[in-house]
Amino acid sequence: MTESATENTRSIETPEGTFTIRLVSENLGGIYPGMIRYTVEVLRDTETVYTYAINSYEVPPGSLFDTREVAEIVFSRLTHDVASRPHTYTRPRLFTRPLPGGSTTAVVILQGSPRRFGNSAKIASWCDDEAARAGISSRVFYLQEMDIKTCIGCYTCYDYGYCPIDDDMPGIIRALEAASIIVVCTPVYTGTVPAGLKAVIDRCQWLHAREKVLGREVHAKGLLVAVAGRRGDEPFVCVTRVVGMFMENLGIRPAEPVLIGDLDRVRDVGSIEGLEDSVRTALRAQIEGREES
């Protein structure tokens, strides 16, 4: 729970009715150390018609104004603006970006390789098929075919609960938020995950903010299936940590990962005896656990 306090309030009588401008501070230190969010609200009677928010992580060190000063300036300017042209605040002007509606799926598969028909894509198809065999819905997100921009660290998601970047990410956020099982299929690229998958992982700070700010908890199990060209455990050290942190950040409960090496020599995961059954068994265990929980 966050601690909030009203820092300032002003009531204004206008021909359009009574407006109240309110400056509220909230301690979000439970999310990030020292994070304070300031929100300036304009209410017409009891209806919120405008909101401005800023948090202390947005403002870089050495800035001319600190976060509180910025919020106080906005409070002062809104007080003047509402008094001088109240007609512009007669209808709500709330900035948000709703997630897409429609049906959701139980199993969400993030296919992180830029190769549409590579080994990770083949593994993703095994997982998709295994979900179908179990009679539950699934969806594979082929990330290389989607418009996913990188996170810019604006922290808007911690102010309003949405991301201002215009791309295909809302569909992924919606799917992850509703899923009961999340599977990450990825190759190892230079010791870690490919750039497209890393962009999605970073942009899931939006989902982290929705969990912490809006209370939209993710109740999902997680499974990592990773492939690497070299033998041994060393190529997977960073991948397992990156994907592990992704799942931990969102409260996803991870299973033991399936790690497949030596593909520079083997080339095709489909030629490894028993591997497809192992991947299917790992996912089936998650599906059965989902049904029992």
C-alpha atoms as a printed R data frame, in Angstrom:
    type eleno elety resid chain resno       x       y       z
1   ATOM     1    CA   MET     A     1   0.000   0.000   0.000
2   ATOM     2    CA   THR     A     2   1.186   3.521  -0.768
3   ATOM     3    CA   GLU     A     3   1.045   6.427   1.659
4   ATOM     4    CA   SER     A     4  -0.591   9.566   0.273
5   ATOM     5    CA   ALA     A     5  -0.992  13.093   1.571
6   ATOM     6    CA   THR     A     6  -2.767  16.170   0.236
7   ATOM     7    CA   GLU     A     7  -0.139  18.878  -0.160
8   ATOM     8    CA   ASN     A     8  -2.345  21.692  -1.447
9   ATOM     9    CA   THR     A     9  -5.924  22.307  -2.536
10  ATOM    10    CA   ARG     A    10  -7.775  25.228  -4.085
11  ATOM    11    CA   SER     A    11 -11.480  25.718  -4.829
12  ATOM    12    CA   ILE     A    12 -12.545  28.023  -7.657
13  ATOM    13    CA   GLU     A    13 -16.061  29.256  -8.383
14  ATOM    14    CA   THR     A    14 -16.694  29.803 -12.101
15  ATOM    15    CA   PRO     A    15 -19.698  30.207 -14.445
16  ATOM    16    CA   GLU     A    16 -19.110  26.538 -15.358
17  ATOM    17    CA   GLY     A    17 -19.407  25.372 -11.758
18  ATOM    18    CA   THR     A    18 -17.094  24.740  -8.832
19  ATOM    19    CA   PHE     A    19 -13.633  23.391  -9.572
20  ATOM    20    CA   THR     A    20 -11.155  21.951  -7.105
21  ATOM    21    CA   ILE     A    21  -7.456  21.693  -7.846
22  ATOM    22    CA   ARG     A    22  -5.639  19.243  -5.621
23  ATOM    23    CA   LEU     A    23  -1.954  18.370  -5.244
24  ATOM    24    CA   VAL     A    24  -1.349  14.947  -3.719
25  ATOM    25    CA   SER     A    25   1.944  13.233  -2.909
26  ATOM    26    CA   GLU     A    26   2.346   9.455  -2.673
27  ATOM    27    CA   ASN     A    27   5.252   7.506  -1.246
28  ATOM    28    CA   LEU     A    28   6.057   4.728  -3.745
29  ATOM    29    CA   GLY     A    29   9.165   3.665  -1.885
30  ATOM    30    CA   GLY     A    30   7.758   0.158  -1.744
31  ATOM    31    CA   ILE     A    31   8.249  -0.042  -5.512
32  ATOM    32    CA   TYR     A    32  11.565   1.806  -5.845
33  ATOM    33    CA   PRO     A    33  13.650   3.380  -3.052
34  ATOM    34    CA   GLY     A    34  12.800   7.027  -2.577
35  ATOM    35    CA   MET     A    35  10.171   7.172  -5.338
36  ATOM    36    CA   ILE     A    36   7.632   9.920  -4.673
37  ATOM    37    CA   ARG     A    37   4.780  10.595  -7.067
38  ATOM    38    CA   TYR     A    38   3.001  13.949  -7.200
39  ATOM    39    CA   THR     A    39  -0.423  14.146  -8.797
40  ATOM    40    CA   VAL     A    40  -2.311  17.328  -9.634
41  ATOM    41    CA   GLU     A    41  -6.025  16.739 -10.177
42  ATOM    42    CA   VAL     A    42  -8.699  19.068 -11.444
43  ATOM    43    CA   LEU     A    43 -12.200  18.156 -10.302
44  ATOM    44    CA   ARG     A    44 -15.402  19.685 -11.571
45  ATOM    45    CA   ASP     A    45 -17.709  19.154  -8.629
46  ATOM    46    CA   THR     A    46 -16.843  15.514  -7.876
47  ATOM    47    CA   GLU     A    47 -15.720  14.445 -11.378
48  ATOM    48    CA   THR     A    48 -12.019  14.336 -12.235
49  ATOM    49    CA   VAL     A    49 -11.567  16.194 -15.525
50  ATOM    50    CA   TYR     A    50  -7.787  16.497 -15.715
51  ATOM    51    CA   THR     A    51  -4.787  14.761 -14.146
52  ATOM    52    CA   TYR     A    52  -1.080  15.518 -14.251
53  ATOM    53    CA   ALA     A    53   1.431  13.247 -12.521
54  ATOM    54    CA   ILE     A    54   5.205  13.193 -12.126
55  ATOM    55    CA   ASN     A    55   7.494  11.044  -9.992
56  ATOM    56    CA   SER     A    56  10.950  11.584  -8.565
57  ATOM    57    CA   TYR     A    57  12.559   8.980 -10.853
58  ATOM    58    CA   GLU     A    58  11.627  11.001 -13.950
59  ATOM    59    CA   VAL     A    59  13.754  13.997 -13.086
60  ATOM    60    CA   PRO     A    60  17.492  13.388 -13.642
61  ATOM    61    CA   PRO     A    61  20.067  14.543 -11.065
62  ATOM    62    CA   GLY     A    62  21.122  18.144 -11.475
63  ATOM    63    CA   SER     A    63  17.828  19.307 -13.000
64  ATOM    64    CA   LEU     A    64  16.816  22.920 -12.552
65  ATOM    65    CA   PHE     A    65  13.682  21.922 -10.620
66  ATOM    66    CA   ASP     A    66  13.016  18.926  -8.422
67  ATOM    67    CA   THR     A    67   9.844  16.867  -8.716
68  ATOM    68    CA   ARG     A    68   7.913  18.663  -6.007
69  ATOM    69    CA   GLU     A    69   8.734  22.070  -7.485
70  ATOM    70    CA   VAL     A    70   7.507  20.924 -10.901
71  ATOM    71    CA   ALA     A    71   4.257  19.696  -9.367
72  ATOM    72    CA   GLU     A    72   3.788  22.986  -7.505
73  ATOM    73    CA   ILE     A    73   4.351  24.948 -10.730
74  ATOM    74    CA   VAL     A    74   1.752  22.806 -12.511
75  ATOM    75    CA   PHE     A    75  -0.655  23.303  -9.584
76  ATOM    76    CA   SER     A    76  -0.225  27.071  -9.790
77  ATOM    77    CA   ARG     A    77  -0.633  27.186 -13.579
78  ATOM    78    CA   LEU     A    78  -3.715  24.972 -13.522
79  ATOM    79    CA   THR     A    79  -5.258  27.159 -10.827
80  ATOM    80    CA   HIS     A    80  -4.823  30.178 -13.095
81  ATOM    81    CA   ASP     A    81  -5.935  28.315 -16.228
82  ATOM    82    CA   VAL     A    82  -9.124  26.936 -14.690
83  ATOM    83    CA   ALA     A    83 -10.054  30.374 -13.355
84  ATOM    84    CA   SER     A    84  -9.403  32.119 -16.694
85  ATOM    85    CA   ARG     A    85 -10.996  29.565 -19.065
86  ATOM    86    CA   PRO     A    86 -13.153  27.107 -17.157
87  ATOM    87    CA   HIS     A    87 -15.006  26.050 -20.327
88  ATOM    88    CA   THR     A    88 -11.977  23.976 -21.383
89  ATOM    89    CA   TYR     A    89 -12.368  21.812 -18.274
90  ATOM    90    CA   THR     A    90 -16.047  20.978 -18.613
91  ATOM    91    CA   ARG     A    91 -15.247  17.576 -20.117
92  ATOM    92    CA   PRO     A    92 -12.729  15.005 -18.868
93  ATOM    93    CA   ARG     A    93  -9.288  15.120 -20.503
94  ATOM    94    CA   LEU     A    94  -7.719  12.019 -19.059
95  ATOM    95    CA   PHE     A    95  -4.673  10.604 -20.809
96  ATOM    96    CA   THR     A    96  -4.507   6.853 -20.936
97  ATOM    97    CA   ARG     A    97  -3.976   3.978 -23.333
98  ATOM    98    CA   PRO     A    98  -6.408   1.122 -22.748
99  ATOM    99    CA   LEU     A    99  -5.286  -2.394 -23.493
100 ATOM   100    CA   PRO     A   100  -7.045  -4.220 -26.339
101 ATOM   101    CA   GLY     A   101 -10.161  -6.152 -25.450
102 ATOM   102    CA   GLY     A   102 -11.329  -9.474 -26.789
103 ATOM   103    CA   SER     A   103 -10.481 -13.022 -25.785
104 ATOM   104    CA   THR     A   104  -7.335 -13.975 -23.898
105 ATOM   105    CA   THR     A   105  -5.316 -17.192 -23.901
106 ATOM   106    CA   ALA     A   106  -4.168 -19.495 -21.109
107 ATOM   107    CA   VAL     A   107  -0.709 -20.148 -22.556
108 ATOM   108    CA   VAL     A   108   1.319 -17.242 -23.948
109 ATOM   109    CA   ILE     A   109   4.468 -18.144 -25.871
110 ATOM   110    CA   LEU     A   110   7.082 -15.464 -26.549
111 ATOM   111    CA   GLN     A   111   9.159 -16.600 -29.535
112 ATOM   112    CA   GLY     A   112  12.271 -14.483 -29.189
113 ATOM   113    CA   SER     A   113  14.318 -15.495 -32.231
114 ATOM   114    CA   PRO     A   114  14.370 -13.257 -35.323
115 ATOM   115    CA   ARG     A   115  14.400 -16.447 -37.413
116 ATOM   116    CA   ARG     A   116  10.785 -17.251 -38.249
117 ATOM   117    CA   PHE     A   117  11.521 -20.918 -38.975
118 ATOM   118    CA   GLY     A   118  14.512 -21.479 -36.695
119 ATOM   119    CA   ASN     A   119  14.944 -23.791 -33.742
120 ATOM   120    CA   SER     A   120  13.199 -21.523 -31.220
121 ATOM   121    CA   ALA     A   121  10.234 -21.185 -33.568
122 ATOM   122    CA   LYS     A   122  10.061 -24.980 -33.885
123 ATOM   123    CA   ILE     A   123  10.069 -25.323 -30.097
124 ATOM   124    CA   ALA     A   124   7.360 -22.663 -29.847
125 ATOM   125    CA   SER     A   125   5.238 -24.717 -32.269
126 ATOM   126    CA   TRP     A   126   5.679 -27.804 -30.066
127 ATOM   127    CA   CYS     A   127   4.446 -25.815 -27.068
128 ATOM   128    CA   ASP     A   128   1.540 -24.385 -29.028
129 ATOM   129    CA   ASP     A   129   0.528 -27.871 -30.140
130 ATOM   130    CA   GLU     A   130   0.883 -29.332 -26.648
131 ATOM   131    CA   ALA     A   131  -1.483 -26.692 -25.290
132 ATOM   132    CA   ALA     A   132  -3.976 -27.602 -28.014
133 ATOM   133    CA   ARG     A   133  -3.652 -31.294 -27.088
134 ATOM   134    CA   ALA     A   134  -4.470 -30.372 -23.499
135 ATOM   135    CA   GLY     A   135  -7.551 -28.511 -24.679
136 ATOM   136    CA   ILE     A   136  -6.489 -25.059 -23.555
137 ATOM   137    CA   SER     A   137  -6.003 -21.895 -25.587
138 ATOM   138    CA   SER     A   138  -2.561 -20.635 -26.559
139 ATOM   139    CA   ARG     A   139  -0.900 -17.972 -28.654
140 ATOM   140    CA   VAL     A   140   2.591 -17.585 -30.032
141 ATOM   141    CA   PHE     A   141   3.922 -14.039 -30.296
142 ATOM   142    CA   TYR     A   142   6.532 -13.942 -33.077
143 ATOM   143    CA   LEU     A   143   8.309 -10.876 -31.746
144 ATOM   144    CA   GLN     A   144  10.453 -10.297 -34.844
145 ATOM   145    CA   GLU     A   145   7.281  -9.644 -36.839
146 ATOM   146    CA   MET     A   146   5.961  -7.069 -34.386
147 ATOM   147    CA   ASP     A   147   6.656  -3.381 -33.931
148 ATOM   148    CA   ILE     A   148   8.201  -3.260 -30.463
149 ATOM   149    CA   LYS     A   149  10.184  -0.163 -29.591
150 ATOM   150    CA   THR     A   150  12.717   0.030 -26.787
151 ATOM   151    CA   CYS     A   151  11.887   1.365 -23.328
152 ATOM   152    CA   ILE     A   152  12.922   5.006 -22.949
153 ATOM   153    CA   GLY     A   153  12.892   5.079 -19.145
154 ATOM   154    CA   CYS     A   154  10.279   7.839 -18.949
155 ATOM   155    CA   TYR     A   155   8.510   6.273 -15.920
156 ATOM   156    CA   THR     A   156   5.134   7.387 -17.260
157 ATOM   157    CA   CYS     A   157   3.825   3.908 -16.463
158 ATOM   158    CA   TYR     A   158   4.391   4.580 -12.756
159 ATOM   159    CA   ASP     A   159   2.413   7.812 -13.005
160 ATOM   160    CA   TYR     A   160  -0.599   6.708 -15.023
161 ATOM   161    CA   GLY     A   161  -0.361   2.925 -15.398
162 ATOM   162    CA   TYR     A   162   0.152   3.024 -19.163
163 ATOM   163    CA   CYS     A   163   3.012   3.338 -21.653
164 ATOM   164    CA   PRO     A   164   2.956   6.302 -24.085
165 ATOM   165    CA   ILE     A   165   4.952   4.505 -26.812
166 ATOM   166    CA   ASP     A   166   2.802   3.756 -29.846
167 ATOM   167    CA   ASP     A   167   3.531   0.217 -31.056
168 ATOM   168    CA   ASP     A   168   2.317  -3.389 -30.720
169 ATOM   169    CA   MET     A   169   3.185  -3.815 -27.057
170 ATOM   170    CA   PRO     A   170  -0.371  -3.410 -25.637
171 ATOM   171    CA   GLY     A   171  -1.419  -6.767 -27.068
172 ATOM   172    CA   ILE     A   172   1.488  -8.494 -25.335
173 ATOM   173    CA   ILE     A   173   0.777  -6.772 -22.023
174 ATOM   174    CA   ARG     A   174  -2.879  -7.771 -22.229
175 ATOM   175    CA   ALA     A   175  -1.953 -11.396 -22.984
176 ATOM   176    CA   LEU     A   176   0.664 -11.673 -20.235
177 ATOM   177    CA   GLU     A   177  -1.632 -10.116 -17.665
178 ATOM   178    CA   ALA     A   178  -4.332 -12.723 -18.322
179 ATOM   179    CA   ALA     A   179  -2.164 -15.805 -18.945
180 ATOM   180    CA   SER     A   180  -1.798 -18.732 -16.572
181 ATOM   181    CA   ILE     A   181   1.364 -20.050 -18.267
182 ATOM   182    CA   ILE     A   182   4.082 -17.974 -19.960
183 ATOM   183    CA   VAL     A   183   6.677 -19.735 -22.117
184 ATOM   184    CA   VAL     A   184   9.816 -17.974 -23.351
185 ATOM   185    CA   CYS     A   185  11.526 -19.641 -26.334
186 ATOM   186    CA   THR     A   186  14.851 -18.049 -27.191
187 ATOM   187    CA   PRO     A   187  18.280 -18.641 -28.673
188 ATOM   188    CA   VAL     A   188  21.437 -17.348 -27.026
189 ATOM   189    CA   TYR     A   189  22.754 -14.251 -28.820
190 ATOM   190    CA   THR     A   190  26.155 -13.026 -27.612
191 ATOM   191    CA   GLY     A   191  25.563 -14.610 -24.239
192 ATOM   192    CA   THR     A   192  22.061 -13.226 -23.725
193 ATOM   193    CA   VAL     A   193  18.637 -12.974 -25.372
194 ATOM   194    CA   PRO     A   194  18.085 -11.399 -28.824
195 ATOM   195    CA   ALA     A   195  17.396  -7.671 -28.982
196 ATOM   196    CA   GLY     A   196  13.697  -8.069 -29.847
197 ATOM   197    CA   LEU     A   197  12.999 -10.223 -26.809
198 ATOM   198    CA   LYS     A   198  15.065  -7.942 -24.580
199 ATOM   199    CA   ALA     A   199  12.990  -4.980 -25.762
200 ATOM   200    CA   VAL     A   200   9.810  -6.822 -24.732
201 ATOM   201    CA   ILE     A   201  11.303  -7.738 -21.364
202 ATOM   202    CA   ASP     A   202  12.276  -4.109 -20.708
203 ATOM   203    CA   ARG     A   203   8.892  -2.799 -21.844
204 ATOM   204    CA   CYS     A   204   7.223  -5.154 -19.364
205 ATOM   205    CA   GLN     A   205   8.065  -2.506 -16.771
206 ATOM   206    CA   TRP     A   206   4.668  -1.275 -17.944
207 ATOM   207    CA   LEU     A   207   3.136  -4.502 -16.605
208 ATOM   208    CA   HIS     A   208   5.215  -4.205 -13.428
209 ATOM   209    CA   ALA     A   209   3.788  -0.713 -12.953
210 ATOM   210    CA   ARG     A   210   0.243  -1.972 -13.573
211 ATOM   211    CA   GLU     A   211   0.812  -4.578 -10.871
212 ATOM   212    CA   LYS     A   212   2.281  -2.173  -8.340
213 ATOM   213    CA   VAL     A   213   0.234   0.945  -9.113
214 ATOM   214    CA   LEU     A   214  -3.082  -0.502 -10.290
215 ATOM   215    CA   GLY     A   215  -3.026  -3.855  -8.523
216 ATOM   216    CA   ARG     A   216  -3.238  -5.912 -11.760
217 ATOM   217    CA   GLU     A   217  -1.419  -8.984 -10.501
218 ATOM   218    CA   VAL     A   218  -0.070 -11.656 -12.828
219 ATOM   219    CA   HIS     A   219  -0.925 -15.188 -11.684
220 ATOM   220    CA   ALA     A   220   1.168 -17.289 -14.032
221 ATOM   221    CA   LYS     A   221   3.664 -20.095 -14.157
222 ATOM   222    CA   GLY     A   222   6.717 -19.665 -16.357
223 ATOM   223    CA   LEU     A   223   8.875 -21.883 -18.531
224 ATOM   224    CA   LEU     A   224  12.111 -20.988 -20.319
225 ATOM   225    CA   VAL     A   225  13.286 -23.066 -23.277
226 ATOM   226    CA   ALA     A   226  16.629 -21.805 -24.595
227 ATOM   227    CA   VAL     A   227  18.976 -23.025 -27.335
228 ATOM   228    CA   ALA     A   228  22.685 -22.300 -27.782
229 ATOM   229    CA   GLY     A   229  25.328 -23.167 -30.329
230 ATOM   230    CA   ARG     A   230  27.982 -24.211 -27.821
231 ATOM   231    CA   ARG     A   231  28.002 -27.105 -25.387
232 ATOM   232    CA   GLY     A   232  27.798 -26.895 -21.626
233 ATOM   233    CA   ASP     A   233  26.073 -24.617 -19.116
234 ATOM   234    CA   GLU     A   234  28.197 -21.488 -19.592
235 ATOM   235    CA   PRO     A   235  26.345 -20.117 -22.684
236 ATOM   236    CA   PHE     A   236  23.091 -20.053 -20.701
237 ATOM   237    CA   VAL     A   237  24.289 -18.168 -17.619
238 ATOM   238    CA   CYS     A   238  23.121 -14.728 -18.747
239 ATOM   239    CA   VAL     A   239  19.976 -15.931 -20.530
240 ATOM   240    CA   THR     A   240  18.667 -17.723 -17.461
241 ATOM   241    CA   ARG     A   241  19.383 -14.675 -15.313
242 ATOM   242    CA   VAL     A   242  17.733 -12.224 -17.693
243 ATOM   243    CA   VAL     A   243  14.608 -14.323 -18.174
244 ATOM   244    CA   GLY     A   244  14.626 -15.217 -14.474
245 ATOM   245    CA   MET     A   245  14.634 -11.527 -13.524
246 ATOM   246    CA   PHE     A   246  11.848 -10.886 -16.032
247 ATOM   247    CA   MET     A   247   9.692 -13.518 -14.349
248 ATOM   248    CA   GLU     A   248  10.642 -12.478 -10.820
249 ATOM   249    CA   ASN     A   249   9.831  -8.849 -11.592
250 ATOM   250    CA   LEU     A   250   6.297  -9.815 -12.635
251 ATOM   251    CA   GLY     A   251   5.689 -12.448  -9.975
252 ATOM   252    CA   ILE     A   252   5.738 -15.320 -12.492
253 ATOM   253    CA   ARG     A   253   6.586 -18.662 -10.864
254 ATOM   254    CA   PRO     A   254   9.316 -20.283 -13.010
255 ATOM   255    CA   ALA     A   255   9.799 -23.978 -13.628
256 ATOM   256    CA   GLU     A   256  13.168 -25.619 -14.201
257 ATOM   257    CA   PRO     A   257  14.335 -24.318 -17.608
258 ATOM   258    CA   VAL     A   258  14.931 -26.549 -20.621
259 ATOM   259    CA   LEU     A   259  18.411 -25.708 -21.953
260 ATOM   260    CA   ILE     A   260  19.580 -27.165 -25.267
261 ATOM   261    CA   GLY     A   261  23.191 -26.724 -26.332
262 ATOM   262    CA   ASP     A   262  25.592 -27.924 -29.043
263 ATOM   263    CA   LEU     A   263  23.407 -26.700 -31.911
264 ATOM   264    CA   ASP     A   264  26.369 -25.385 -33.898
265 ATOM   265    CA   ARG     A   265  27.097 -29.047 -34.483
266 ATOM   266    CA   VAL     A   266  23.593 -30.593 -34.329
267 ATOM   267    CA   ARG     A   267  21.904 -27.714 -36.208
268 ATOM   268    CA   ASP     A   268  18.288 -28.932 -35.928
269 ATOM   269    CA   VAL     A   269  16.487 -29.417 -32.604
270 ATOM   270    CA   GLY     A   270  14.112 -31.760 -34.386
271 ATOM   271    CA   SER     A   271  16.956 -34.231 -34.903
272 ATOM   272    CA   ILE     A   272  17.750 -34.570 -31.184
273 ATOM   273    CA   GLU     A   273  16.200 -37.798 -30.021
274 ATOM   274    CA   GLY     A   274  13.675 -37.357 -27.226
275 ATOM   275    CA   LEU     A   275  13.958 -33.556 -27.112
276 ATOM   276    CA   GLU     A   276  10.470 -32.807 -28.406
277 ATOM   277    CA   ASP     A   277   9.004 -35.146 -25.791
278 ATOM   278    CA   SER     A   278  11.074 -33.414 -23.094
279 ATOM   279    CA   VAL     A   279   9.788 -29.967 -24.077
280 ATOM   280    CA   ARG     A   280   6.215 -31.204 -24.246
281 ATOM   281    CA   THR     A   281   6.575 -32.930 -20.880
282 ATOM   282    CA   ALA     A   282   7.919 -29.742 -19.278
283 ATOM   283    CA   LEU     A   283   4.964 -27.741 -20.545
284 ATOM   284    CA   ARG     A   284   2.478 -30.465 -19.703
285 ATOM   285    CA   ALA     A   285   3.698 -30.383 -16.103
286 ATOM   286    CA   GLN     A   286   2.894 -26.673 -15.981
287 ATOM   287    CA   ILE     A   287  -0.529 -27.265 -17.497
288 ATOM   288    CA   GLU     A   288  -1.326 -29.993 -14.973
289 ATOM   289    CA   GLY     A   289  -0.083 -27.787 -12.150
290 ATOM   290    CA   ARG     A   290  -2.335 -25.009 -13.439
291 ATOM   291    CA   GLU     A   291  -5.356 -27.309 -13.257
292 ATOM   292    CA   GLU     A   292  -4.513 -28.387  -9.706
293 ATOM   293    CA   SER     A   293  -3.901 -24.881  -8.333
